[in-house]
Amino acid sequence: MDNQFEKNKSNVKAFYTMAFVDGNPRQAVKQYVGETYIQHNPLVGDGPEPFIAYFEEMAEKWPDKELYFEREIAEGNLVVLHCRQIWPGDCDYATIDIFRLDENSKILEHWDVMQAVPTESKHSNTMF
């Protein structure tokens, strides 16, 4: 089962990198998405085509954005990524992305929460 967890994490990270950083969401969907793609982010339409359109537009507007995987957790058919996103000309974000996968390690569903990294804090801990 550990190998399945590792494969799931590897596929999710490759999908995220290809779509978000490399700006190739169509190939990411083709390679890593299963029979369905259910989207829970209210800014992105449901299904593969709205996802592709959203991330193609993002690639045009922010071609130099960066993504760092800070933590990754796999349990059952879920992978959770804690990420740092750097958007030049905007701000940095801390995100938690949750992906549900099928038995072939293909992505079926996605949830996320996103928070701008504050410039000030009431403590010395970081978001990461």
Protein Blocks (a to p, Z undefined) as FASTA:
>chain_A
ZZmmmmmmmmmmmmmmmmmmnopaklmmmmmpcfbdcdfbfkbcedjklmmmmmmmmmmm
mmmbccddfbdcdehjbccdddddddehiacddddddddddfkopafbdcdddddddfbd
cbfbdfZZ
